[in-house]
Amino acid sequence: MKILIIEDEKLLADSLGELLEKKGFQVEIAYDGETGKSFAELGIYDLLILDVMMPGLNGYEVARQVRASRCFTPILMLTAKSTLEDRIQGLNAGADYYLTKPFDSRELLACINALLRRQGGQVDELRFGNTSLDLASCTLNCGENSLRLSAREFDVMRFLLQSGDKILSKEVILARVWGYDSEAVENHVEVYVGFLRKKLSSIGSNVRIQAVRRLGYHLEVAE
């Protein structure tokens, strides 16, 4: 699971990031609203943790603009503003949950898990066509045939399955799977897509990873 924290208080943002990474989440941090909005609109995150009081583009504006761009990633809004009017404003802006500061780390983690469950983030497997990906064992299954994927193959396949027939650019796949600070290039995506195509074929899957010229990849079910 990949989480984006948008928080201008660097100490708090970094502390949250360390806490979530210890719990097994992948975390990226944006320290201002403009950068956070740009990252969020890529659509590569499972959850956004968004502070309200930020200079420039505040949390309410970030949420509204992210939702206007048709990004429906769950938003957990963090703020010291705790009045009813503030909570209503946050929810109306597009937040899914509103957590007031200070908060206990256990409450934060409970909120995160609840939001991920709500969007199906805690399912055991992903399915497309006649094929499934077991999220616990990293196994690709089709009928009685199965293959265990490497960690990187699993991450790429999972992202493709979560997106279904939506086209994913190589840039977005790189950001989601390898991360922004990685030195990986688009050829890495091509190589792993090649690996996955061979594995899908070897287990008799009717799922195809189709390339769309200059746009990226998406899944199709072969007729």
C-alpha positions in Angstrom: 0.0 0.0 0.0 1.3 3.4 -1.0 0.5 6.5 1.1 1.1 10.2 0.2 1.5 12.6 3.2 0.9 16.3 2.4 2.1 18.2 5.5 4.1 21.4 5.7 5.4 20.7 9.3 8.5 18.7 8.3 9.1 17.1 11.7 5.5 15.9 11.9 5.5 14.7 8.3 8.7 12.8 8.7 7.5 11.2 12.0 4.3 10.1 10.4 6.3 8.7 7.5 8.6 6.7 9.8 5.6 5.3 11.7 3.8 4.2 8.6 6.9 2.6 7.0 7.4 0.6 10.2 3.9 -0.7 9.6 4.8 -1.9 6.1 3.4 1.0 4.1 5.3 2.7 1.3 5.3 6.4 2.0 6.1 9.6 0.0 5.9 13.1 1.5 5.1 16.5 0.0 5.8 19.5 2.1 3.5 22.0 0.4 0.0 21.9 -1.1 1.0 22.6 -4.7 3.5 19.7 -4.8 1.1 17.5 -2.9 -1.8 18.2 -5.4 0.5 17.4 -8.4 1.6 14.1 -6.8 -2.0 13.1 -5.7 -3.4 13.7 -9.2 -1.1 11.0 -10.6 -3.5 8.5 -9.1 -0.8 6.2 -7.9 -1.5 6.2 -4.2 -3.9 4.1 -2.1 -4.4 6.9 0.5 -3.7 10.6 1.0 -3.0 12.1 4.4 -3.6 15.8 4.1 -3.0 18.6 6.5 -5.4 21.6 6.4 -3.3 24.6 7.5 -0.7 25.0 4.9 0.6 28.3 3.3 -0.4 28.9 -0.3 -2.7 26.0 -1.3 -4.4 24.8 1.9 -5.8 21.4 2.5 -9.3 22.2 1.7 -8.2 23.6 -1.7 -6.0 20.6 -2.4 -8.9 18.2 -1.7 -11.3 20.1 -3.9 -8.8 20.3 -6.8 -7.9 16.6 -6.5 -11.5 15.6 -6.5 -12.2 18.0 -9.5 -9.5 16.1 -11.4 -11.5 12.9 -10.9 -9.0 11.4 -8.5 -11.0 9.4 -5.9 -8.2 8.2 -3.7 -9.3 8.2 0.0 -8.3 11.3 1.9 -7.6 11.4 5.6 -7.6 15.1 6.7 -5.4 16.1 9.7 -5.9 19.4 11.4 -5.9 21.3 14.7 -9.2 22.9 13.6 -11.9 20.9 15.4 -15.2 22.8 15.2 -18.2 21.3 13.6 -18.0 23.9 10.8 -14.4 22.9 10.1 -15.2 19.2 9.9 -18.2 19.9 7.6 -15.9 22.1 5.3 -13.3 19.3 5.2 -15.9 16.6 4.3 -17.5 18.8 1.7 -14.1 19.5 0.1 -13.7 15.8 -0.5 -12.2 14.3 2.6 -13.3 10.8 3.7 -12.3 11.2 7.3 -11.3 14.1 9.5 -8.8 13.5 12.4 -8.0 16.4 14.8 -4.6 17.1 16.2 -3.2 16.0 18.6 -4.1 12.4 17.9 -2.9 9.0 19.2 -0.9 6.9 16.6 -3.2 4.0 17.3 -6.2 6.1 16.2 -4.4 7.2 13.1 -3.6 3.6 12.1 -7.2 2.5 12.8 -8.5 5.3 10.5 -6.0 4.3 7.8 -7.0 0.7 7.9 -10.7 1.5 7.9 -10.3 3.7 4.8 -8.3 1.1 3.0 -10.8 -1.6 3.8 -13.6 0.6 2.6 -12.0 0.9 -0.9 -11.2 -2.8 -1.0 -7.6 -2.3 0.0 -7.5 -5.4 2.2 -8.8 -8.0 -0.2 -6.9 -11.3 -0.4 -6.7 -11.5 -4.2 -7.2 -9.5 -7.4 -9.0 -11.0 -10.4 -9.2 -10.2 -14.1 -10.4 -12.6 -16.8 -9.6 -16.1 -15.8 -6.6 -15.1 -13.7 -6.1 -14.1 -10.1 -3.2 -12.7 -8.1 -2.9 -14.0 -4.5 -1.8 -11.0 -2.5 -0.5 -13.1 0.5 1.6 -15.5 -1.5 2.5 -13.3 -4.5 1.2 -16.1 -6.7 -0.4 -15.7 -10.1 -3.1 -18.3 -10.7 -5.1 -19.6 -13.6 -7.2 -22.7 -13.1 -4.9 -25.4 -11.7 -1.8 -23.6 -12.8 0.2 -21.1 -10.7 3.5 -19.2 -10.6 5.1 -17.3 -7.8 6.2 -13.8 -8.9 9.3 -11.9 -7.8 8.7 -8.9 -5.6 9.0 -6.4 -8.5 6.8 -8.6 -10.8 4.2 -8.7 -8.1 4.2 -4.9 -7.7 3.8 -4.3 -11.4 1.1 -7.0 -11.8 -0.8 -5.8 -8.8 -0.9 -2.2 -10.1 -2.1 -3.4 -13.6 -4.8 -5.5 -12.0 -6.0 -2.7 -9.8 -6.2 -0.5 -12.8 -7.9 -3.0 -15.1 -8.5 -1.6 -18.5 -7.3 1.8 -17.5 -4.2 2.9 -19.4 -1.1 3.4 -17.2 1.9 5.3 -18.6 5.4 4.0 -18.0 6.1 7.1 -16.0 3.2 6.3 -13.6 4.2 2.7 -13.3 7.8 3.8 -12.5 6.6 6.2 -9.8 4.2 3.7 -8.3 6.5 0.6 -8.3 10.0 2.0 -8.1 9.3 5.4 -6.4 10.2 9.0 -7.3 13.8 8.7 -5.9 14.7 5.6 -7.9 17.2 5.7 -10.8 15.0 3.2 -12.7 14.1 4.2 -16.3 11.2 3.3 -18.6 13.2 0.3 -19.9 12.8 -1.3 -16.5 9.0 -1.2 -17.0 9.3 -2.8 -20.5 11.5 -5.6 -19.1 9.1 -6.5 -16.3 6.1 -6.3 -18.6 7.9 -8.8 -20.8 8.5 -11.1 -17.9 4.8 -10.9 -16.9 3.6 -11.6 -20.4 5.6 -14.8 -20.5 4.3 -15.9 -17.1 0.7 -15.2 -18.0 1.0 -17.2 -21.2 2.7 -20.1 -19.4 -0.2 -20.6 -17.0 -2.9 -20.4 -19.8 -4.2 -17.0 -18.8 -6.5 -15.1 -21.2 -5.2 -11.8 -19.8 -3.1 -9.8 -22.1 -0.9 -6.8 -21.2 -1.5 -4.5 -24.2 0.8 -1.6 -25.2 -0.9 1.5 -26.4 1.6 3.5 -28.5 2.9 6.6 -26.7 0.4 6.1 -23.8 1.4 3.0 -21.8 -0.1 -0.3 -20.9 -3.5 -1.8 -19.9 -5.1 -5.2 -19.5 -7.4 -6.9 -21.9 -9.1 -10.3 -21.9 -8.4 -12.2 -25.1 -11.4 -13.4 -27.0 
